[in-house]
Amino acid sequence: MSPRLLLAGFGSFPAAPLNPSAAVIATLARESWAPVGAQIDYLTLPVQWQGAAETILRQLQTSPADGVLVVGVAVEAETFRVETLGRNVASPERPDQDGRVWGSACVAETGQDVIAATAPCQAMASALETEGLPVALSEDAGDYLCNFTLYRLLHAKAAPRVGFLHVPQARECAETAAFELAQIRQAVCAAAAAFCAELSRPAA
């Protein structure tokens, strides 16, 4: 059976009224893009402390996936970042798109400090390098919804493999950005294809 990957991006939020992750996900969904031999489900997530992870978990209840790859924007980034850790930290006073705050400095009161991403991080980074895109493995996804969602999914063991790709802002969304939306798409497709290729490998 072909592997199934859930590919999710975030909608708008105060720092990114136009979010390239949502734009790319929407385009790929319209095109029904998928790597050869794989199935892709698509989601656009609300930038909500109580909503982003829940949207994914609800989707997985009705359509289980072998892997989940979430894509978010790091507006000040100058490189693509494959996140290798979810950290049990959250910004307690930073509002989400609805103006709500989380109110706690951690994601889960009883959770461990860090959880390693279960996605094929090195394979994803290598795929972006092959595309000629600047990429780094990162151990810090921040303290906002990107890290929050990654940690929640890992903590809940939402799928056998869970990962996160941070992309820079795109010129089509902010004039001063260094990258074009086509490059964001290129990165997302490369990462997703590498992820699916790993899901297709027989278990050791």
C-alpha positions in Angstrom: 0.0 0.0 0.0 1.3 3.4 -0.9 2.3 5.7 2.1 0.0 8.5 3.1 1.4 11.9 4.2 -0.6 14.7 5.8 0.9 18.0 4.6 -0.3 21.0 6.5 0.5 24.8 6.4 -0.5 27.7 8.5 -2.9 30.5 7.7 -2.3 34.2 8.4 -1.3 35.6 11.7 -0.2 39.1 12.9 3.5 38.8 11.8 2.5 37.3 8.4 -0.8 38.5 7.1 0.1 36.6 3.9 1.6 33.3 4.9 3.6 31.5 2.1 3.1 28.1 3.8 -0.7 28.4 3.3 -0.2 29.7 -0.2 1.9 26.8 -1.3 -0.3 24.2 0.4 -3.4 25.6 -1.3 -1.7 25.5 -4.7 -0.5 21.9 -4.2 -3.9 20.8 -3.0 -5.6 22.3 -6.0 -3.2 20.5 -8.3 -3.6 17.2 -6.3 0.2 17.1 -6.2 1.8 14.0 -4.8 5.2 12.2 -5.2 5.0 9.1 -7.3 3.8 6.2 -5.3 2.5 8.2 -2.4 -0.8 9.8 -1.3 -1.0 13.3 0.2 -3.7 14.9 2.3 -3.7 18.6 2.7 -4.7 21.0 5.5 -4.5 24.7 6.2 -4.3 25.3 9.9 -5.6 28.2 11.9 -2.9 30.1 13.9 -4.7 29.3 17.2 -3.3 28.0 20.4 -6.4 25.9 20.8 -7.1 24.9 17.2 -3.9 24.2 15.1 -3.0 20.8 16.6 -6.6 19.9 17.1 -7.3 20.4 13.4 -4.6 17.9 12.5 -5.7 15.4 15.2 -9.3 15.5 14.0 -8.1 14.9 10.4 -6.1 11.9 11.5 -9.0 10.4 13.3 -11.0 10.2 10.0 -8.0 9.7 7.7 -5.0 8.1 9.4 -1.6 8.9 7.9 1.8 7.3 8.1 3.4 10.7 8.5 2.6 14.4 9.2 4.7 17.3 7.8 3.8 20.7 9.0 5.1 23.8 7.2 5.4 27.2 8.9 7.0 30.5 8.1 9.8 32.1 10.0 9.5 35.6 8.8 13.0 36.7 9.6 14.7 33.6 8.4 17.3 33.6 5.6 17.4 29.8 5.3 15.0 26.8 5.3 15.0 24.9 8.6 14.2 21.3 9.2 13.2 21.2 12.9 14.6 18.2 14.8 13.1 18.8 18.2 9.8 19.8 19.7 10.4 21.8 22.9 8.0 22.0 25.8 8.0 25.8 25.8 5.4 28.4 24.8 5.1 32.2 24.8 2.5 32.7 27.5 1.6 36.3 26.4 1.9 36.2 22.6 -1.6 36.4 21.0 -2.7 34.1 18.3 -4.7 35.1 15.2 -7.8 35.4 17.3 -6.1 37.6 20.0 -6.0 34.8 22.5 -2.9 33.9 24.6 -1.9 30.5 25.8 -1.2 31.7 29.4 1.5 29.1 30.2 5.2 28.9 29.6 5.0 25.2 28.6 3.0 23.2 26.1 2.1 20.3 28.3 2.4 20.5 32.1 3.3 16.8 32.4 5.4 16.6 29.1 9.1 16.0 28.8 11.3 18.9 28.1 12.1 17.9 24.5 10.9 15.3 22.0 12.8 14.4 18.9 11.0 14.8 15.6 10.3 11.4 14.1 10.4 12.6 10.5 13.4 11.8 8.3 15.0 15.1 9.1 18.4 14.5 7.5 16.8 13.1 4.3 14.6 16.2 4.1 17.5 18.5 4.5 19.6 16.7 1.9 16.7 16.9 -0.5 16.6 20.7 -0.2 20.4 20.9 -0.6 20.1 18.9 -3.8 17.6 21.5 -5.0 20.2 24.2 -4.3 18.3 25.7 -1.4 20.0 27.0 1.8 18.9 24.6 4.6 19.9 23.8 8.1 18.9 21.3 10.8 17.4 23.2 13.7 17.0 22.3 17.3 14.8 25.3 18.2 11.4 25.9 16.5 10.7 29.0 18.7 8.0 29.5 21.3 5.0 30.2 19.1 2.5 28.1 17.2 5.1 26.3 15.1 7.0 24.7 18.0 3.7 24.4 19.9 2.1 22.3 17.2 5.2 20.2 16.6 5.4 19.4 20.3 1.7 18.6 20.6 1.8 16.2 17.7 4.9 14.4 19.0 3.6 14.3 22.5 0.3 12.8 21.3 2.1 10.4 19.0 -0.3 11.6 16.3 1.3 9.6 13.5 4.3 7.2 13.2 6.4 10.0 11.7 6.0 13.7 12.5 8.1 16.6 11.3 8.2 20.3 10.7 9.7 22.5 8.0 10.3 26.2 8.6 10.3 28.3 5.4 11.4 31.9 4.9 8.9 34.6 3.9 8.2 35.0 0.2 8.4 38.2 -1.9 4.8 37.7 -3.1 3.8 37.9 0.6 6.2 40.6 1.8 8.2 42.8 -0.6 11.4 42.8 1.4 11.6 38.9 1.5 14.6 37.2 -0.1 12.8 34.2 -1.6 10.1 33.7 -4.2 7.0 31.7 -3.7 8.3 29.2 -6.4 11.3 28.5 -4.1 9.0 27.9 -1.1 7.1 25.4 -3.2 10.3 23.8 -4.4 11.4 23.3 -0.8 8.0 21.9 0.4 7.8 19.5 -2.5 11.4 18.3 -2.0 10.9 17.8 1.7 7.6 16.0 1.2 9.0 13.7 -1.5 12.0 12.8 0.7 9.6 12.1 3.6 7.4 9.9 1.5 10.4 8.0 0.1 11.4 7.2 3.7 7.9 6.0 4.5 8.1 3.7 1.5 11.2 1.9 2.8 10.6 -1.5 4.3 10.9 -1.6 8.1 14.3 -2.7 9.3 
